């Protein structure tokens, strides 16, 4: 291969990585950008306090519920094709949300947007696995990809505050239109199509898992308003657990399951999935409730409350871009443990805030630790979640990583909504909100401590077999020839 060919190959890889990262950033930003605008959305569309959580959960449940089906669709129909299809659905739904005149309209469009993300997200991670060779090259690509999750989450809080304060919360959805269209055009030009495989769609698995999680989340959220002994609450919880048990049974018998149970044969991957659920549950609970605390108790406007998260954004960015350089020196597990410890200390510290707490000395330092924790946690969790996966399971593995992400978001938020209601009888106004946030921060601290325990006891890298060592020593062309088939039209 001559110098020009090598340069063109490197340029194409850089373009592919940029397209994947920007598309994933758009998804992550959308999740967090809406959080800072929640008080405005509640007032404008007349949501209840518990109902407001569905602005987030309608999206994440559809996202998490159909992720595995989206991953399978990428394997069967081609990952570039599904990448573009997911972008189209996500972009169109964003426009509908921006025009929403009522809660029902907004929640329905958020669910459709989540479905688009379910098609798009697993395709992004699977395209990294098929375009970048396992080893330093893929580790670097995954690190940049994963850093988007943390950086985008905190940056989205700032951007959401800017838009809600200066313009409208609706603008945050309208900006997806030009970005989505540009990404679709760029994907057709630069991203190579993957080899299509014969297979079947596990619709029974997708429907049972989605309905099961929805029923479970509904029951938990309803318990915050009606109590744990409410008949409908108990029925929803029982129905959700029954459907999830049915999902596992379906996956055991399915010829081509959307969630191959063999992915859970690795102790390292299982620990990474569980730790990711716990970590994301803590993070979404913190951001969801603390932004309301800033606006409802400290009486900051949306712009100021968004800017308040800048310390977390900056340290998150610094930590995330340092991960590829630090991983070879310290190892994936040590960076992961360090990130969780930093986030835990930050969460314990910020749970002590009150209306009299100084922002500069009482809030900014804990926020910096929480941002640091995000930056050092998400990338190692992603690497551990896809470790040792065969090329044929790349899409499914990427789907499970993202399912764990969205499961932490939706199930974690519903649990913390219920936790927020403990001991709140007789309180009202800002006193009620302050009490709810205090409860949630304690819950977030417990979740982070559990994630740290999981990492310490479960997430241990597996030994590399002799067969894998031989496979890794093969030339690049032979490693990729079975998993990637570049479309000549895209060359």
C-alpha positions, 0 to 999 in steps of 0.5 A: 500500500503506497503513501497516498493509499495509506493517507486516504485510508486514514482520512476515511477512518477519521471521517467515519469516526467523526460521523459516528461520534457526532451522531451519538453526541446528538443522541446524548445531548437530546437526553440531557438538554431537555432536563434543564428545560423541565421546569419550563416544560412543566409550566407550559404544558401543565405536567404533574411532578411525577408525570414530568419524569415521563418526558425522560422515561418515554424516550429511554424506555422506547430507546432501551426496549428496541435497542436489541431489535435495532442491533439485530436489524443492523446485522441483518439489513446492514449497519450503514443502512440502519444508521441512516434509517435511525437518523431519519426517524430521530430527526423527524421526531425531533421536529414533532417534539418542537411543535408539541402543543400538549403533554400527550403529543410530546410524550408520543413523539418522545417515544418515537424519537427513542425508537429512532435512537434504538436503531441508530445507537447500536449501529454506531458502536457496531460500526466502530467494531467493524471499521477499527481493528481490535487493540489500540486502534479500537480502544482509542476509537471506543474511548472517544466514542464513550467520552461523548456520553459523559461530555454530552450529558453535562454539556447538554445541561449547559446548552439546555439552560442557554436555550431555555433561558434565552429562546425556548426549550423547543429550540433544543429539538429543532437544532437536530434537523440540520445536524441530522440531515448533514449526518445522513448525507455524510454517512452515504459518502464515507461510511462503508456498508457492512456485510448483510447476514441472513436471519430473523427478527426476534419480535417476541423478545423485543415486545416482551422486554419493552412492555415489561420494562414499561410496566415496571417503570410505570408501577414504580413511578405510580407508587410515588403518587398512590403508594406501594399498596395501590392495586394498580401499582402492584398489578403493574409491577407483577405484570412487568416482572412476568413479562421480563421473565417471559423475555428471558425464556423467549431468548433461551428458545429463540434460534436468533435471539436479539440478546444472545445469553452467551454475552453474559458468559463473561464475568467482566461483561456482566459486571460492566453491564450492572455497574453501568446500570447503577452508575447511570441511575445515579447520574440521571437522578442527580441531574434530573432533580438537582436542576430543579433544585437550582431553579425551584429552591435557589431560584436560578433561571434556566440559563444560570442553572445550566451554567452551574454545571460548567465545572462538571463539563470541564473536568468531564472533558479533561478526564475523557480525553485522557482515558486513551493515554492513561489506559495502557499505563494504569489499566481499564479497571483501575481507571474505572475504580478511580472514576467511581470513587471521584463521583462518590465523593462528589455526590456525598459532598453535594448532598450537604448543600443548602440554600445558604451554601456558597456556589464557588466553595460548596457546589463547584468542587463536588460538581468537578468531582462528579464530572471527573467521575463521569469522564473516567467511568463511561469509557472503561465500562464500554470497553469492558462491556464489549470485551472478547465479543465475536464479530458476529455478535458485535451488534448485539453486544453494542445493543446490550451496552446501550440497553444497560445505559438506558435501563439505568436511565429509565429504571433508575429515575423511576426508583428515585422518583419513588425515593423522593416521595419518602417522608414528604407528607405535609410539605409544600413548595420549595420545602417539598422540593428540597426534601425530595432532592435530599432523598434523591442525593442519598439514593444516588450515593447508595447507587454509586457505592454499589457500582464501586462494589460491583467493579471491585468484586466482579469486573475482572478482565478475563484471561486471553486464550491462545486461540485469541492471541493467534487471531489478534496476530493476523494481518489487518486485512484478514481480520476485517475480511469477514466482518466488513464489506465496504460498498464501492459506491461509498468509496 
